[in-house]
C-alpha cells in the first residue's frame, strides 16, 4: 500500500497552519486515508479527523506544491 504525507489544515489558528500527516492511498488518483493517530497529541484541531477518507489536491503553500486534504471522500 502506497503511503504519502498529506497536509491537513489546523483550525482556530488565526493563520493558515498545515500539519503533515502520513496517509495511505486508497483509490487512484487522489483518495487517501489519514493515519489513525491521536490528533490531540499532535497539537491543534485538525480540519479532518484521523482515520478519515479524504480527497487530496495539490496546493501551493509557501511557494511549494504540496498534497493537501481538501474534502471528505464518500
N, C-alpha and C positions, 0 to 999 in steps of 0.2 A: 504494500500500500504506500503510495507516494505521500510524503509529508512536506509541508511548506510552512514558513512563517507567514501569518496573515495579521494585518494590523486592525485592531478594534478600537474605536473611539471611546475615550473615557468621558463620562457625562459629569456635569456640575463642576467643571474645572475652570470656567471663565474664559479659557482659551482652548484652542484645539490641541488635545493631547492624545497620542496614539500608543496603545500597548501592543507589542509584538506577542503573538500567541501561536504556539505550534498547532498545526491543523492538518487534517488528513483529507486528501482528495476523495470525494465520494462519487462524483459524476463529472465527466468531461463536459465543458472545459472549465467550469468555474464554481462548482458546488463543493464546499468544504465543511467538515465538522470540526468545530473548535475543540481544543483539548478540554477534557473534563477535569479542570483543575479548580482549586478553591480560589476564586477571584478576590475574596476578602483578604487573602494574604498577599495578593499582588498589588493592592492599593487601588483606590478609585472605584467608581461604579462603571462597569462595562456596559456599552450600548447593547450587546448581545450576551446572554448568559453562557457560561462554559458548557460545552457539550452541544450547543446549538448548531443546526444545519444552516449555513449562510451562503449567499451568493457573493462572489468576490469580483471586484473590478479593479483595474489599475488606475491609481490616482497619483497626482503629483503632490508630494508632501516635502516641503523644504527643498525644492528643486530636484527631488528624486522620485522616480516612478516606483510605487510600492503597491503590493496587493492589499486591498482594503475590503473588509466586510461591509457591504452596503445595505443588505436586507436579509430577512429570514427567508429561507427556501421552503418550498412546500414538499 
